[in-house]
Structure formats: C-alpha cells, structure tokens
Amino acid sequence: MAFEGKVYDLIGVGFGPSNLSLAVAVADEMENAGADWNLEMLFLEQKPGFVWHEGMLIKNTNMQISFMKDLITLRNPKSRFTFLNYIKEQNRLDEFINLKEFYPTRIEFNDYMAWVAQHFENCVRYGQTVTSIHPVTGQDGEVEYLEVSVTDADGQASVFRTRHLVVASGGTPTFPATVDVPQADNVFHSHNFLYRLNQQFSNSEEPYRFLIVGGGQSSAEIFTHLVGSYPNADVTVAMRAFNYKPADGSELVNQIFFPEMTDFFYELSPENREKMLRAHYNTNYAVVDSSLIRSIYKMLYDQRVVGVDRFRILSFLELKELSTQAGEVFAMFENVMTRETVQLQSDAVIMATGYDRPKRHPLLKSLEPFLVTVEDGGYEIEREYRLVTKAGFKPSIFVQGVNEGTHGLSDTLLSVLPYRASEILRSLHQQMRTVINSDEVTIGW
Ligand SMILES: Cc1cc2nc3c(=O)[nH]c(=O)nc-3n(C[C@H](O)[C@H](O)[C@H](O)COP(=O)(O)OP(=O)(O)OC[C@H]3O[C@@H](n4cnc5c(N)ncnc54)[C@H](O)[C@@H]3O)c2cc1C
C-alpha cells in the first residue's frame, strides 16, 4: 500500500460543492484578506473529475437557488471565483444579463463549479475513493494524526496522513426501507438516471414503458424529460401523495435560508429544532418548483385536448414490491386510501426516492471511541461544524452536509456554503494554533 510519507494539515473527503467552497475560502482568504497560511490541504474525490449530480444534469432543469448563492459571493462578491466572473470569463456577460434569469440551468452551474475546480487541480486527487479512516497514536499516547485509506479505479490502495479532516461526501441514494429493490439494470435510482437512459434506452423513438416512483423535484424533472424526449413512450408516475406539491419559495419563508438562521437554529433546544424542521419541510422535501408543476399540468392538459393517454400521475400509491422477469419490471402498490392492490408492468422503474444522511458517518466508524455522541444517536457537533472529541484526540474533524438536525435546513443545500466554509476555516485555524501551538501558521482575519 503506497504512503507518500507526508502529513497534510487538512484532508477533505469528497470534492463536491461543499469542499470546493472550502478550497475557494482558503484561496480567497489568502488573496483578499491578507491571510498568510501555509495550509497543506488535499481533497480526495472518487469521481474521475469534478461533476455535480451528473446523473441528473437534465437539459433545461434550473437551479433552485439564485446564481448569487454561488461558492463565494455571499461572503465576498469581489472574489474571482464568483459565478459572474465565470460568466465574464466565458464572454457571456451581456447575453447572461439579457436572459433576466436568477436561476441558471444546472448544466451551466455545473460548468461554473467545474471551472472553479480547475483552479484547485494541485490539491485534489480524483478517482480516489476513501474507504476508511483510522487514528494514529503519537509517542505521548494521544491520537496525533488520521490515516485515510483510499482505492483508485484500478483497485490500487494508498494511504494519506492528516492532522485534520473535513468530510463532505454528500447524501446516499435511498430506497423505501420496506421494499426489496432487485439488482437489475432496469431498476435504478434517480441519481443514475441519465447514465442508465443512455446505456439502455438510447433509442428515443421506442415505445418504452417507464415508471417513476416518488413525488419530489427529481420525479417531476424525470417525468417531464421522459415525456418530452421519448415521444412514443408510455410514462407513469406513482406517488403516495395526492399530487406534486409546490416548494415554498415565498420571500418571507425563504429567509429561513439566510446565514444568520444557522445561529438561531443551533441555539434551539432539540425539540424546537425538530419543530422548525417539520414546519419548513416543504421548502425542500417532497416538493416541486411551482413553475415545473405548472408546465406538467399544461402537458397533461394538452394531452387531453388531443385525446391521448400516454403519460399520467397515479396518486396515493405506496410501493410494496418490485420484481423483474424477462426484462420487465413488476411493481406492486397499495392504494393508501382504498387499500386496493395495484400492479404496474414496465420496461424500467426509476426510483426518485431521495437521499439519506445517516447520523453516524460510516467512514468515521473506527474513530467513534473518540467522538462524543448525543441522545439522538448522532455525534455532538460545535457551531463551527467540528465534532466534539474526547481527551487524548488531537485532530479536528469537520463534517458538512449532514448537520440539518443541528444547523438547519440550509445544511444539505448550497444556501450558506461560503459562510460555512469560512466558519470551518476559523475553527481550524484556532485548533491549529492551540493544538499544534505552531508559530508557522498565521492567518489574518
Ligand atoms: C439533482 C439535484 C439537484 C440539486 N439542486 C440543488 C439546488 O439547485 N440548490 C441547492 O441549494 N441544492 C441543490 N441540491 C442539493 C445538493 O445536496 C447540494 O447542491 C450539493 O450537492 C451539496 O454538496 P456536497 O459537496 O455537500 O455534496 P455532493 O454534491 O453530494 O458531493 C459529495 C462528493 O463526495 C464524493 N464522495 C462521496 N463519498 C466519497 C468517498 N468515500 N471518497 C471520495 N469521494 C467521495 C462524491 O463523489 C461527491 O462528488 C440538489 C441535489 C440534487 C440531487
């Protein structure tokens, strides 16, 4: 197993928007705030290059957040890593302004983030899947470093050492807990949607039968895409709810995604945090952008005008069983109102059933003896996203994107990335000063 003999100050697991914004924050602090920080950092990303939810980069799908909530503008609109600077560098500024669009396509926003990521090629290793993280004890008997094990696409293993760690590995695609999902190429989660479509359903003229399970934003986007791109396909959406419900993006409620709300939320009691999450669940979960709902309604109406029944939404259906036979998928549902059983046959089932973020990160398993846990089974975490550790453990571990329960609804989104990155850096700097007690590290903000 290869070990390059170097100890990094900070290793990041994953190089999605969260850790990318952290890299931007480091560069920005050094360039613009006069910080002088010799931070040796490395990000380990399993994908072969930067790409954001590539299986769902569907044409004509838009961001659900303003382009100004990019990787840095909130904190420093003058940074060279802003979305507007990217647009300027692409020679599209006039054209972009003329679009009068606050919500660019996801394809364009992905291109923006990939452009930013190119600036950090020297501190990212792509194609490296982190498989485990272990403590390394120093001569004084205290945990000094963390050993991060990775494998590359060829199965080659290596090990990296770091003084501090930031985990931002995103959510895990999830399926209904009560359903055995068959291992079949034609039953797949929405995160793989475009791959599977290109691989197995590449002839857009074929009369495929598609079934989508779920009633959130991904389901609505997939429904719209399949209806529009496969003119002869039969497309069904089955959902437990009555119908697609609009996301609450109204101005007053939307203030819940303001950066200062993180302080407010963090200070609440566990009961009040839970109440806040429940009360505002419809800002993000099992809801759909209202303009998309309108276009779906129009699509369904137009179909009625010409007397066709090629695509439809089936309400109140809870998935009970899935099986495959001779290339077909058999789905059994129960109608939650009538308790009747409904059987649907299709050529492919797309599970638009969301993502899971377990309270305890599987990669932190072997560090658990050193982590303080709380009543709900999760780890105790500081306001600045640092896990509380027990005595005798020197490394700091930060986690991003899994703290909705303590830091509020913005945590899994892009809403407060620049602030979060800056808060993590402040805390890291503090730890490096107090734990390592080194004069080498100075940062000026
Ligand atoms: C289709 C879709 C659209 C969305 N649109 C919006 C939107 O418009 N606005 C918004 O605010 N939010 C949106 N979100 C929410 C989304 O969670 C955030 O936009 C964002 O992706 C969070 O960034 P992240 O870096 O925390 O996680 P991710 O983007 O999931 O990135 C995590 C990275 O870690 C890597 N990784 C995971 N495990 C390992 C490992 N063991 N080793 C190495 N690398 C690993 C992954 O490959 C990935 O690149 C959307 C989500 C989806 C699924």
The ligand as a MOL file (V3000), in Angstrom:
LIG
                    3D

  0  0  0     0  0            999 V3000
M  V30 BEGIN CTAB
M  V30 COUNTS 53 58 0 0 0
M  V30 BEGIN ATOM
M  V30 1 C -30.3730 16.6510 -8.6370 0
M  V30 2 C -30.0770 17.5780 -7.5060 0
M  V30 3 C -30.2230 18.9370 -7.6740 0
M  V30 4 C -29.9450 19.8110 -6.6270 0
M  V30 5 N -30.1300 21.1390 -6.8260 0
M  V30 6 C -29.8880 21.9920 -5.8170 0
M  V30 7 C -30.0800 23.3980 -5.9990 0
M  V30 8 O -30.4930 23.8550 -7.0640 0
M  V30 9 N -29.8030 24.2270 -4.9610 0
M  V30 10 C -29.3540 23.7410 -3.7610 0
M  V30 11 O -29.1100 24.5320 -2.8580 0
M  V30 12 N -29.1710 22.4170 -3.5630 0
M  V30 13 C -29.4270 21.5370 -4.5470 0
M  V30 14 N -29.2430 20.1910 -4.3490 0
M  V30 15 C -28.7630 19.7050 -3.0240 0
M  V30 16 C -27.2930 19.2070 -3.0420 0
M  V30 17 O -27.0980 18.3910 -1.9440 0
M  V30 18 C -26.2840 20.3190 -2.9910 0
M  V30 19 O -26.4810 21.1010 -4.1210 0
M  V30 20 C -24.7990 19.8930 -3.0630 0
M  V30 21 O -24.6070 18.8700 -3.9960 0
M  V30 22 C -24.1930 19.5210 -1.7320 0
M  V30 23 O -22.8010 19.4650 -1.9330 0
M  V30 24 P -21.8420 18.4490 -1.1560 0
M  V30 25 O -20.4730 18.7310 -1.6120 0
M  V30 26 O -22.1280 18.5350 0.2950 0
M  V30 27 O -22.3430 17.0030 -1.6060 0
M  V30 28 P -22.2370 16.3160 -3.0380 0
M  V30 29 O -22.5690 17.2630 -4.1070 0
M  V30 30 O -23.0420 15.0740 -2.9470 0
M  V30 31 O -20.7020 15.9470 -3.1810 0
M  V30 32 C -20.0940 14.9450 -2.3950 0
M  V30 33 C -18.8810 14.4410 -3.1440 0
M  V30 34 O -18.2130 13.4860 -2.3390 0
M  V30 35 C -17.7970 12.4090 -3.1590 0
M  V30 36 N -17.6420 11.2200 -2.3090 0
M  V30 37 C -18.6100 10.5630 -1.6350 0
M  V30 38 N -18.0860 9.5360 -0.9420 0
M  V30 39 C -16.7490 9.5450 -1.1880 0
M  V30 40 C -15.6720 8.7300 -0.7640 0
M  V30 41 N -15.8470 7.6950 0.0720 0
M  V30 42 N -14.4280 9.0100 -1.2240 0
M  V30 43 C -14.2060 10.0660 -2.0720 0
M  V30 44 N -15.2100 10.8630 -2.5160 0
M  V30 45 C -16.4580 10.6140 -2.0650 0
M  V30 46 C -18.8970 12.2830 -4.1930 0
M  V30 47 O -18.4490 11.6230 -5.3570 0
M  V30 48 C -19.2540 13.7380 -4.4400 0
M  V30 49 O -18.5270 14.2960 -5.5070 0
M  V30 50 C -29.5130 19.3030 -5.3690 0
M  V30 51 C -29.3840 17.9260 -5.1940 0
M  V30 52 C -29.6590 17.0680 -6.2510 0
M  V30 53 C -29.5230 15.5900 -6.0270 0
M  V30 END ATOM
M  V30 BEGIN BOND
M  V30 1 1 1 2
M  V30 2 1 2 3
M  V30 3 2 2 52
M  V30 4 2 3 4
M  V30 5 1 4 5
M  V30 6 1 4 50
M  V30 7 2 5 6
M  V30 8 1 6 7
M  V30 9 1 6 13
M  V30 10 2 7 8
M  V30 11 1 7 9
M  V30 12 1 9 10
M  V30 13 2 10 11
M  V30 14 1 10 12
M  V30 15 2 12 13
M  V30 16 1 13 14
M  V30 17 1 14 15
M  V30 18 1 14 50
M  V30 19 1 15 16
M  V30 20 1 16 17
M  V30 21 1 16 18
M  V30 22 1 18 19
M  V30 23 1 18 20
M  V30 24 1 20 21
M  V30 25 1 20 22
M  V30 26 1 22 23
M  V30 27 1 23 24
M  V30 28 2 24 25
M  V30 29 1 24 26
M  V30 30 1 24 27
M  V30 31 1 27 28
M  V30 32 2 28 29
M  V30 33 1 28 30
M  V30 34 1 28 31
M  V30 35 1 31 32
M  V30 36 1 32 33
M  V30 37 1 33 34
M  V30 38 1 33 48
M  V30 39 1 34 35
M  V30 40 1 35 36
M  V30 41 1 35 46
M  V30 42 1 36 37
M  V30 43 1 36 45
M  V30 44 2 37 38
M  V30 45 1 38 39
M  V30 46 1 39 40
M  V30 47 2 39 45
M  V30 48 1 40 41
M  V30 49 2 40 42
M  V30 50 1 42 43
M  V30 51 2 43 44
M  V30 52 1 44 45
M  V30 53 1 46 47
M  V30 54 1 46 48
M  V30 55 1 48 49
M  V30 56 2 50 51
M  V30 57 1 51 52
M  V30 58 1 52 53
M  V30 END BOND
M  V30 END CTAB
M  END
